[in-house]
Amino acid sequence: MAEGHHRGYRIYAVTWFWLLVITLLEVAIVLVRVPRAVLVPSLVVLALMKAALIMAYFMHLAYERLALVYAVVVPMVVLTVVMFAFIGPDALSVHHLR
């Protein structure tokens, strides 16, 4: 029984380690002052990686693949639709004004 708990704690420690590594990468990318076209997508991808790690191990969805996919994919689809709904018409109207 103690071995099972020890292995469980090890998974949490490894997850915390990777969350720390990803956070340090985010800070390093900002401090290096990379171009905005690289900065924004890289920060979004790193944030998604952190969210997936948290959902998988701290919300115990690692063994429920379908729930994990729904928790990651559905918000991304909704975000994409909302972004195109708000940004798309504005971008088109600005393009036609020039």
C-alpha positions in Angstrom: 0.0 0.0 0.0 2.8 2.4 0.8 4.5 1.8 -2.5 1.3 2.8 -4.3 1.1 6.1 -2.4 4.8 6.7 -3.0 4.4 6.2 -6.8 1.4 8.6 -6.7 3.4 11.3 -5.0 6.2 10.8 -7.5 3.8 11.6 -10.4 2.8 14.8 -8.6 6.5 15.7 -8.1 7.3 15.1 -11.8 4.2 17.1 -12.8 5.3 20.0 -10.6 8.8 19.8 -12.1 7.4 20.1 -15.6 5.1 22.9 -14.7 8.1 24.7 -13.3 10.2 24.1 -16.4 7.4 25.4 -18.7 6.9 28.5 -16.5 10.7 29.2 -16.7 10.5 28.8 -20.5 7.6 31.3 -20.5 9.6 33.8 -18.5 12.7 33.3 -20.6 10.8 33.8 -23.8 9.5 37.1 -22.5 12.9 38.3 -21.2 14.7 37.5 -24.5 12.2 39.8 -26.2 11.4 37.7 -29.2 9.2 39.2 -31.9 5.5 39.4 -31.1 4.7 37.0 -34.0 6.7 34.3 -32.2 6.0 35.5 -28.6 2.2 35.2 -28.6 1.9 31.7 -30.2 4.7 30.3 -28.1 3.1 31.6 -24.9 -0.3 30.2 -25.9 1.2 26.8 -26.7 3.1 26.7 -23.4 0.0 27.8 -21.5 -2.0 25.0 -23.2 0.7 22.5 -22.2 0.5 23.6 -18.6 -3.3 23.4 -18.6 -3.2 19.9 -20.1 -0.7 18.7 -17.5 -2.9 20.1 -14.7 -6.0 18.6 -16.1 -4.3 15.2 -16.7 -2.7 14.7 -13.3 -4.3 17.1 -10.8 -7.8 16.6 -12.1 -7.1 12.9 -12.6 -8.1 12.9 -16.3 -4.9 11.1 -17.4 -6.7 7.8 -17.5 -10.0 9.2 -18.9 -8.7 10.1 -22.4 -12.1 11.2 -23.8 -12.8 13.6 -20.9 -9.2 15.0 -21.3 -9.7 15.5 -25.0 -13.1 17.2 -24.4 -11.6 19.4 -21.7 -8.8 20.6 -24.1 -10.4 20.5 -27.5 -13.9 22.0 -26.8 -12.6 25.2 -25.3 -10.1 25.6 -28.1 -12.9 25.2 -30.7 -15.1 27.7 -28.9 -12.2 30.2 -28.6 -11.4 29.9 -32.3 -15.0 30.5 -33.3 -15.3 33.5 -30.9 -12.0 35.0 -32.1 -13.1 34.7 -35.8 -16.5 36.2 -34.9 -15.0 39.3 -33.3 -11.7 39.7 -35.1 -12.7 38.5 -38.6 -15.2 41.3 -39.5 -12.9 44.0 -38.0 -9.9 42.7 -39.9 -11.9 42.7 -43.2 -13.2 46.2 -42.7 -9.8 47.6 -41.9 -8.4 45.9 -44.9 -11.0 47.5 -47.2 -10.4 51.0 -45.8 -6.8 51.1 -46.9 
